[in-house]
Amino acid sequence: MAILMWTRQLENGLERMDATHREFVEHYNLVADALKGGDRDAFLGAYDAFVAHTEAHFAQENRWMEAVDFPACHRGEHERVLAVLRDIRKRVANGDMFLARRLVEELPMWFDGHTNGMDAALAFHLQSVGYDVETGTFKPKAEGEGCGESSGGCACATLTATPEAAAHG
């Protein structure tokens, strides 16, 4: 059975995101262990906790993306993954473990790609626009920070800048 190990390669330099990803790894490994044990009820308990974590994890990232107007394809992937997780839950409840086994086999590769692709891009963007994930606010830019200007008022550092202001910034 596959096991997912937390490594520095999964870190995106955004502590709140990295902590949530470490929790994802822990929940996944509990699911994989429960599957190995062969007890469907134990599996469902671990799986339900994993799904609840994943829903909260994705909702957190979705709130961040909404706040900074990040591209919707990332949210779309979250929705697709949750749909699969919910479908597998129904199948397992009906005694079909086939897709649960496939999920445990395939999820580590998906998680690595998602974390190092979409989540890395999100973390970079959040940091580059100065969005504080802890407070849900934008950090003020220091004078001249971000655009190579020395006069402050950098339009590219704000999400609400008008095209005219950005052209002059």
N, C-alpha and C positions, 0 to 999 in steps of 0.2 A: 504494500500500500504506500502511496506517496506521502511524504512528510514535507512540510513547508518550514524552512529554517529562516529566522530573521538574520539578515546580514546587512552590512553597511551599504551594500549595493541597492538595498530597498529604501534607504534614507533619502529624503528630498530636501533636507535642511529646514523644514518647517516643523518645529517640535510637536505641535498639536496634531498635525497630519501623521507624522512618524509614530506618535504614541497610539493613534487610532489604528494604524497599519500593524503595529506590534500586537495589538489586541486581536485584530483580524487573524493574524498568524496563530495566536494562541487558540482562538475559537476553532479555526480550521483543524488544528492538530487534535483537539478534543473530538471533533466529528470523525476524523480519520481513525482515531483510536477506538471510538465507539463502533464504527463500522467493522473494524477487525474483530471486535468482541462478539459480533454476531447477534446481539440482543437488540431487536428492533425498537423496543421501548427506550432503551438506553440511547440508541442512535437518535431517535426522535427528540429526546430531551436535549442532547447536545446540538442537534441540528436546529431545533427551534431557537436555542440561545444564539447560535451562529447567525441565523436569519435575522433575529431581532437586532443583533449587533450590526449586521450588514445594512439593514434598513436605516439605523441611526447614523452609521458611518457615511452612507451615501447622502442622506438628508443633510448632514453637516457640510459635506463638500458642495452639494447643490445650493445651499444657502450662500456659501462663499462665492460660487460662480454667479449666482443671481446678483449679488452685491456689486460685482465688478463687471457684469455683462460679458461673461466668458462664453465662448461658443457652445451651442446646445448639443453638439455631438457627444460630449462627455456625459451630460445628463442622460442622453439617449442610451448610452451604453449601460449606465446604472439601471435604467428602467428595464432593459433587456435582461440583465443579469438577475434582477429581482423577480422578473416573470419566470425565468427558468427555475430559480430557487423555490418559488411557490408551487410551480408545477411538480417538481420533484417531491416536495412535501406531500402533496395529494397522492402521488403514486406510491410513496413509501407507506402512507397510512392505509392504502389498499393492498399492501403486501408486495409491491413491485420495487425491488431494490436495485434493478439494473442501472438506471440513470443515476442513482445515488453513488454507486461504485464508479461510474464514469466521471461524475463531478469530482469526486475525491482524487481521481487520477489526473484530471485535466486542470483543475483549479490552480495548482502552483504555477504552471506555465502562464495561464491567463493573468494571474495576480502579478507576476514578475513583469509581464508586458504592459499591463495597465498602470502599475506603479511607476515604472521607468519611462513610460510614454505620456499618457494623459495626465496622471497625477503630477509628474515632474513638471510638465508644462504649466499646470495650474499653480503649483507652488512657486515656480519662477515668476509667473504673472502676478500673483498676489504680492510677492515681495517687491517686484519692480514698480507696482503702482502704489506701494506703501499701505496695503490693506492689512490691518491688525486683526487676525482671526480670533484673538481672545476678546477684544472689545467690539468688534464689528465696525470699526471706524478706520478712517484713513489717517495715517501719520502725516503730519505736516512735513513738507520737503524743506530742507535747508536751502538757503539762498544759493542759487546757481546749480543745485543738485539735479541731475537727471537730463538736462538739455544742453549742457555746456554753456549756459548763460551765467552772467554775473549779476543780472538785474532782478532776479526773482520773478514771481508771477508766471512760472513755466506752464504753459497751456497743455503740454503733452503729459504732464503729471496729474492732470485732472480728467475725470471721466465725463464731466459735463461741459467741457470746453466747446465753444462753437467752432465750426470749420474756419471762420475768419480769424478767431483768436489763435488757433493752432497754426495757421499760415503765417502769422506774425511772430509766433513764439520761437 
